[in-house]
Structures are given as structure tokens and as C-alpha cells.
Amino acid sequence: MDGAYFRVHHFARQLSSPFPLLAAVGAKTKKIEIGTAVIDMRYENPHYMAEDAGAADLIAGGRLQLGISRGSPEQVIDGWRYFGYEPAKSEDDAEMGRRHARQFLELLGGKGFAKPNPRPMFPNPPGMLRLEPYSEGLRDRIWWGAASNATAAWAGKLGMNLQSSTLKFDETGEPFHVQQAAQIRGFRAAWKEAGHTRIPRISVSRSIFALVDDRDRYYFGRGGRQDADQIGLLDESTRAIFGRSYAAEPDVLIEQLRNDEAIAEADTLLLTVPNQLGVAYCSHAMEAILTKVAPGLGWR
């Protein structure tokens, strides 16, 4: 187990401002990655976010892995409007989120852009000023949560890592894991074409439960619709495919996961945990995957 990634949803009954939590976890831990999956950039001021992210990353010793995106279905209608944001002329809310993301990436580069005051409160370094605190290397640890093939390629072109969750636009009618694997390959092609020199990271998310005791069988062992991909509409014109959950005895689970093409294409697997079932059960569920499933698949 290499890290902990937190979901961010505004207007939901949870902690929706991630940076205080990320900083607190960073101060209390030493080795694990600490990330988000994902921050909705439609709600974000890129300048303020760059300051918060830099501070949290320095507190954590350079362990932040920030997943950002256009965002997922919301608790409220157009919630970003309540935060004071409006799409520019000829722009929709998704394009506004991507614009905020590009600004955020540019700010994390650390290049000075602000003209210094000749009579500042504190001494300034020479030249134009950047946002502080600056955390070197954070720019390479930004991930884009892509729901479509096009936005995955866009992320690859800009040099972001890729997060692909359990929801994707249904673009071919094929099984979810097949479409997601193709999305990953398209991301890698765009990355290569852009000429980036480092190796990108790619994560996929899955709900996976090994049925090893009566609690597991009670919660997840009843089968039903969750054992297959589901099709739905995100809005009037967007058809989406939701990836299946995996719940089975460990030996069966190993064979099912071995056939998941997207897991094979990715280098990182994010396990979604049912936090409403409590810390003790979630710890048990993760331990069961680590001890009874991961070794059979060669996962570390």
C-alpha cells in the first residue's frame, strides 16, 4: 500500500477543502503518497491553489500527488457559480475547468510574472516574482482525471499524469476495461508525440473486495448488477459507462483481475473504499487485497 488519495466534492457532507487535510496527513506520515482524486478545477482560483499546494507539498516533504479535473456530477446545480466563477464568452464550464488547470500548471512552473513593488514590505529577490511557497517537482506530480479519450490525450500533451476512474464516456460500446485500456494507449501516444522526456504515471480506480469472512459476504457477496458494467446518462447527450465492481473469493478474484486490460496497462491501482462502513472494516478489506490477492497477481 503506497498512498492515500482523497475525493473532493463541494456541498457534500465531507471535508471538501483538501489542502488542510493533505498538510495534516503529510505532517503525520513519512513515506506514503498523499493525493486527491480529484479536485474540480471549475471551483478553483489557480493562484490561491498554487500557494496552498506548494505549502502542503513542502510540509509533506514532496509527497503530494494531486489529481485535478473538470469534475464529476455535483451535489448542486452549477455549484461553481456560488464560488464566483463564470465561463468566459464562447466557453462552457468544462472548458473553464481546463483553463483553470492550464493556469495552475503554469504557476507551478515557478517562473516569475509579477512586477515587484519598489518599496516592498520585505526584501525581494531580483526580477519578476513568482508565487510562494514554491515546491520544486510538484508540477510533475499533477494528474488529470479524464473521462474521455480526448481529454486523456489533452492531458498527455500538457505533461500531466493520468487518472482514469470507474466512470468513462461510452465511446465505442465495448466493455469498460477495454475502452479504458484504449484511453490509456491514446494518452501514451499523445505524451510521446509531445516530446516529454520523463515517464508518465497512470492510475485506474477499482472497487475490489475479497470475500474472506461473513462481513464481506454480507456486504458484497450477494452479486447482482454491480457484477457487470452499467450504462447511464450524465446529461441529456452524454452516455457514460460505469465499470463493474469485483467481489469474489480470492482465487476467483485473481483470475477476474488478470483479465482486466486497463489494470494491465496502468502502473497504479487506486482502491475505492466504503468509508461509511468505518475504519476497522476498510482496513480489513485493504489487508485482504494486499495479503490474499496482490501476491497472486505480482502486485507489490
Beta strands, then each sheet from edge to edge (+ up, - down):
strand 1: 3-6
strand 2: 33-40
strand 3: 64-69
strand 4: 142-145
strand 5: 161-164
strand 6: 167-169
strand 7: 202-206
strand 8: 208-210
strand 9: 230-233
strand 10: 239-242
strand 11: 246-248
strand 12: 268-271
sheet 1: 1+ 2+ 3+ 4+ 5+ 7+ 12+
sheet 2: 6+ 10- 9+
sheet 3: 8+ 11+
end
